[in-house]
Amino acid sequence: MIVDVHAHTPTHRDAVPDGERRAYTGWRTDRPVTTTNSWADYETAMADADVSIVFNIAVDDPEAATGLPYRPEDTNTSTAAFVAADPARRIGFMSVDPTRADAIEEAQRCRDLGLVGVKLGPNYQDFDPLSPRATAFYGYCQREGLPILFHQGASPIRHAPLRYTYPLVTDEIALAFPELRIVMAHMGHPWGKETVVTIRKHPHVYADVSSIYLRPWVCYESLLAAVEWGAAHKLLLGSDFPIATTGEAMAGLRRVNAIAEGTALPRIPAEVVEQIIHADALGALGLSIKETS
């Protein structure tokens, strides 16, 4: 089974009207990213995945904070509706601001909507991931078996603090909450080595490879570190839709050794790449898909 663990909820149920189309130039170096997408666009992008995990990020101004234009009041309800339309192939994560007094109440509401995990972007949401209110929320997630996918590493959004997404912060979270299942997004790019040594030591901490294949040296260096440190089995497939598609992610990983052609640099074994593409992400995160009759 191929599971894409990192995709953003499409902004529109139906075709995007011409006047509402948006594109963002900061996410990729080769082309702008269309940030307004329909449910049908998502289906096309996920054609190579059997299952995808999908979410928004809870911020007051999504377009300014993330580049994705959706109504903040629809952050979780739009994800729940999207997942409910195809529960055999989609798994929904909620997003909340863990520093708000009603964070757990919102999480309970989202669980009632069928959302089974959490997406947090401390840099985009502007909260210290080691603050008391944030860590209290992690305790709730650990008790309730809710995995958390954290944005890790760089972002082109100027106001998003990089220190909130440095991978060694996740080491501190995992030390305090050893049973909490965590995904470190983007292998913490460009801090792939720091991500690898973190996932290596914590049984329930994983990393996804979303977007790293868009930067060939970062991809090669990060996967090589995972191989050399014996942590490649802790890597999960992700596309970061709408930045890329599942097919692009798979193809990019399979090209990882192209940058080493004509050199004596070590190669990433093909079986490691296929292991990432076919990783048992649902088992790792304690999730399952709904059976349909």
C-alpha positions as CSV (number, residue, x, y, z in Angstrom):
1,M,0.0,0.0,0.0
2,I,1.2,3.5,-0.9
3,V,0.3,6.1,1.8
4,D,0.9,9.8,1.2
5,V,1.1,11.2,4.7
6,H,1.4,14.9,3.8
7,A,-1.3,16.7,1.7
8,H,-3.3,19.9,2.2
9,T,-7.0,20.0,1.9
10,P,-8.1,21.4,-1.4
11,T,-9.5,25.0,-1.2
12,H,-12.6,24.4,-3.4
13,R,-15.1,21.6,-3.7
14,D,-15.8,22.3,-7.4
15,A,-13.7,23.9,-10.2
16,V,-11.9,27.0,-9.0
17,P,-13.5,30.2,-10.6
18,D,-11.1,32.2,-12.6
19,G,-11.3,35.2,-10.3
20,E,-10.3,33.0,-7.3
21,R,-7.2,31.4,-8.7
22,R,-4.0,31.9,-6.8
23,A,-0.4,30.9,-7.3
24,Y,2.6,31.2,-5.0
25,T,6.2,31.5,-6.1
26,G,8.0,30.8,-2.9
27,W,7.5,27.0,-2.5
28,R,9.4,25.7,-5.5
29,T,12.3,27.0,-7.5
30,D,11.2,25.5,-10.9
31,R,7.7,26.9,-11.1
32,P,4.9,28.7,-9.2
33,V,2.5,26.5,-7.2
34,T,-1.2,26.8,-7.8
35,T,-2.6,27.1,-4.3
36,T,-6.3,27.0,-5.2
37,N,-7.4,23.5,-6.0
38,S,-10.6,21.5,-6.4
39,W,-11.5,18.1,-5.0
40,A,-11.0,16.7,-8.6
41,D,-7.5,18.3,-8.7
42,Y,-6.7,16.5,-5.5
43,E,-7.8,13.2,-6.9
44,T,-5.6,13.6,-9.9
45,A,-2.6,14.6,-7.8
46,M,-3.1,11.6,-5.5
47,A,-3.6,9.1,-8.3
48,D,-0.5,7.1,-7.3
49,A,-1.5,6.9,-3.6
50,D,-3.8,4.3,-2.1
51,V,-4.4,6.4,0.9
52,S,-3.6,10.0,1.8
53,I,-3.5,12.0,5.0
54,V,-4.9,15.5,4.5
55,F,-5.2,18.6,6.7
56,N,-5.2,22.4,6.9
57,I,-3.3,24.6,9.4
58,A,-5.2,26.6,12.0
59,V,-4.2,30.3,11.5
60,D,-6.1,33.5,11.5
61,D,-5.1,34.4,7.9
62,P,-4.3,31.3,6.0
63,E,-3.3,32.9,2.7
64,A,-0.8,35.2,4.4
65,A,0.5,32.6,6.8
66,T,0.6,29.5,4.6
67,G,0.1,30.7,1.0
68,L,-3.1,28.6,0.9
69,P,-6.4,30.6,0.7
70,Y,-9.1,29.0,2.8
71,R,-11.5,30.4,5.3
72,P,-10.1,30.1,8.8
73,E,-13.5,29.1,10.2
74,D,-13.5,26.1,7.7
75,T,-10.0,24.9,8.7
76,N,-11.3,21.6,10.1
77,T,-14.8,21.3,8.8
78,S,-13.6,21.5,5.2
79,T,-11.1,18.7,5.9
80,A,-13.8,16.5,7.6
81,A,-16.2,17.0,4.7
82,F,-13.5,16.1,2.2
83,V,-12.5,13.0,4.0
84,A,-16.1,11.9,4.5
85,A,-16.6,11.9,0.7
86,D,-14.0,9.1,0.3
87,P,-13.2,7.6,3.7
88,A,-11.6,4.5,2.2
89,R,-8.8,6.6,0.7
90,R,-8.5,9.7,2.8
91,I,-7.6,10.2,6.5
92,G,-8.2,13.6,8.0
93,F,-6.0,15.4,10.6
94,M,-7.3,18.5,12.5
95,S,-5.3,21.6,13.3
96,V,-5.7,23.7,16.4
97,D,-3.8,26.5,18.1
98,P,-2.6,24.6,21.3
99,T,-2.1,27.9,23.1
100,R,-5.8,28.8,23.1
101,A,-7.9,28.0,26.2
102,D,-10.3,26.0,24.0
103,A,-7.7,23.9,22.2
104,I,-8.8,20.6,23.7
105,E,-12.5,21.4,23.3
106,E,-11.8,22.1,19.6
107,A,-9.9,18.9,19.3
108,Q,-12.8,16.9,20.8
109,R,-15.2,18.6,18.3
110,C,-12.9,17.6,15.5
111,R,-12.7,14.0,16.7
112,D,-16.5,13.9,16.6
113,L,-16.1,15.0,12.9
114,G,-13.9,12.0,12.3
115,L,-10.5,13.6,12.3
116,V,-7.9,11.3,13.8
117,G,-4.6,13.2,14.1
118,V,-3.2,16.7,14.4
119,K,-1.2,19.0,12.1
120,L,0.8,21.7,13.8
121,G,3.0,24.4,12.3
122,P,4.4,26.3,15.2
123,N,6.2,28.7,12.9
124,Y,3.0,29.5,10.9
125,Q,0.9,29.5,14.0
126,D,3.5,31.6,15.9
127,F,3.7,29.6,19.2
128,D,6.6,28.2,21.0
129,P,6.4,24.4,20.7
130,L,7.9,24.0,24.1
131,S,5.6,26.4,25.9
132,P,3.5,25.1,28.8
133,R,0.2,25.3,26.9
134,A,1.6,23.5,23.9
135,T,3.1,20.7,26.0
136,A,-0.2,20.3,27.8
137,F,-1.8,19.7,24.5
138,Y,0.8,17.1,23.5
139,G,-0.1,15.3,26.7
140,Y,-3.7,15.2,25.7
141,C,-2.7,13.9,22.3
142,Q,-0.6,11.2,23.9
143,R,-3.4,10.1,26.2
144,E,-5.9,10.0,23.4
145,G,-3.7,8.3,20.8
146,L,-3.7,11.3,18.4
147,P,-0.5,11.4,16.2
148,I,0.9,14.9,15.5
149,L,2.5,15.9,12.2
150,F,4.8,18.9,12.9
151,H,6.0,21.2,10.2
152,Q,9.8,21.1,10.5
153,G,12.5,23.1,8.9
154,A,12.5,26.0,6.4
155,S,9.7,28.1,5.1
156,P,9.7,31.1,2.7
157,I,7.1,32.9,4.9
158,R,9.1,35.8,6.4
159,H,7.3,36.0,9.7
160,A,7.5,32.3,10.4
161,P,10.3,31.8,13.1
162,L,12.8,29.1,12.1
163,R,13.7,28.3,15.7
164,Y,10.2,26.9,16.3
165,T,10.9,24.2,13.6
166,Y,14.4,23.2,14.3
167,P,14.4,19.4,14.5
168,L,16.1,19.1,17.9
169,V,13.0,20.8,19.4
170,T,11.2,17.6,18.6
171,D,13.7,15.6,20.5
172,E,12.7,17.5,23.6
173,I,9.0,16.9,22.9
174,A,9.6,13.2,22.4
175,L,11.6,12.9,25.6
176,A,8.7,14.4,27.5
177,F,6.0,12.4,25.7
178,P,7.6,9.0,24.8
179,E,4.4,7.4,23.6
180,L,3.3,10.3,21.4
181,R,3.4,9.4,17.7
182,I,5.1,12.2,15.8
183,V,5.9,12.9,12.2
184,M,8.6,15.4,11.4
185,A,7.6,16.9,8.1
186,H,10.1,17.5,5.2
187,M,12.8,15.7,7.1
188,G,13.4,19.1,8.7
189,H,14.9,20.4,5.5
190,P,17.7,21.6,5.4
191,W,18.5,20.0,8.8
192,G,18.2,16.4,7.6
193,K,21.0,15.1,9.8
194,E,19.4,16.6,12.9
195,T,16.1,14.9,11.9
196,V,17.8,11.6,11.3
197,V,19.4,11.4,14.7
198,T,16.1,12.4,16.3
199,I,14.0,9.7,14.6
200,R,16.7,7.1,15.2
201,K,16.5,7.4,19.0
202,H,12.7,7.6,19.5
203,P,10.6,4.6,18.7
204,H,7.5,6.6,17.9
205,V,9.0,9.5,16.0
206,Y,9.1,9.4,12.2
207,A,9.9,11.8,9.4
208,D,8.2,12.4,6.0
209,V,10.1,13.1,2.9
210,S,7.7,15.7,1.5
211,S,9.3,18.4,-0.7
212,I,12.9,17.3,-0.2
213,Y,13.0,15.7,-3.7
214,L,12.5,19.2,-5.1
215,R,16.1,20.0,-4.0
216,P,18.4,17.2,-5.2
217,W,21.3,17.8,-2.9
218,V,19.1,18.1,0.2
219,C,17.3,14.9,-0.8
220,Y,20.6,13.0,-1.4
221,E,22.3,14.2,1.7
222,S,19.2,13.6,3.9
223,L,18.6,10.0,2.6
224,L,22.3,9.2,2.9
225,A,22.3,10.3,6.5
226,A,19.3,8.1,7.1
227,V,21.1,5.1,5.6
228,E,24.3,5.7,7.4
229,W,22.6,6.1,10.8
230,G,20.3,3.1,10.3
231,A,17.1,5.2,10.3
232,A,15.8,4.8,6.8
233,H,13.0,2.6,8.1
234,K,11.6,5.6,9.9
235,L,10.9,7.6,6.7
236,L,7.4,8.0,5.3
237,L,6.3,9.1,1.8
238,G,4.7,12.5,1.4
239,S,4.0,14.9,-1.5
240,D,3.0,18.2,0.2
241,F,0.1,18.7,-2.2
242,P,-0.5,21.2,-3.8
243,I,3.3,21.8,-3.9
244,A,3.8,18.4,-5.6
245,T,1.9,15.2,-6.4
246,T,2.4,11.7,-5.1
247,G,3.8,10.6,-8.5
248,E,6.3,13.5,-8.4
249,A,7.4,12.5,-4.9
250,M,8.0,8.9,-5.9
251,A,9.8,9.8,-9.1
252,G,12.0,12.4,-7.2
253,L,13.0,9.8,-4.7
254,R,13.9,7.3,-7.4
255,R,16.2,9.9,-9.0
256,V,18.0,10.5,-5.8
257,N,21.3,9.1,-7.1
258,A,21.4,11.2,-10.2
259,I,23.3,13.9,-8.5
260,A,26.1,11.4,-7.7
261,E,26.5,10.2,-11.3
262,G,30.2,10.3,-12.4
263,T,31.4,10.6,-8.8
264,A,32.7,8.3,-6.1
265,L,29.9,9.3,-3.7
266,P,28.0,6.5,-2.2
267,R,24.6,5.6,-3.6
268,I,21.2,5.3,-1.8
269,P,20.2,1.6,-2.3
270,A,17.2,1.2,-4.5
271,E,15.5,-1.0,-1.9
272,V,15.7,1.9,0.6
273,V,13.9,4.1,-1.8
274,E,11.2,1.5,-2.4
275,Q,10.9,0.9,1.4
276,I,10.1,4.6,1.9
277,I,7.5,4.6,-1.0
278,H,5.8,1.5,0.4
279,A,6.3,2.3,4.1
280,D,3.6,1.1,6.5
281,A,2.7,4.6,7.6
282,L,-0.7,3.7,9.0
283,G,0.8,1.0,11.2
284,A,3.5,3.4,12.4
285,L,1.0,6.0,13.4
286,G,-1.6,3.7,14.8
287,L,-4.2,4.5,12.2
288,S,-6.5,2.6,9.9
289,I,-8.8,3.3,7.0
290,K,-12.5,2.8,7.2
291,E,-13.9,-0.4,5.6
292,T,-16.5,0.2,3.0
293,S,-19.2,-2.3,1.9
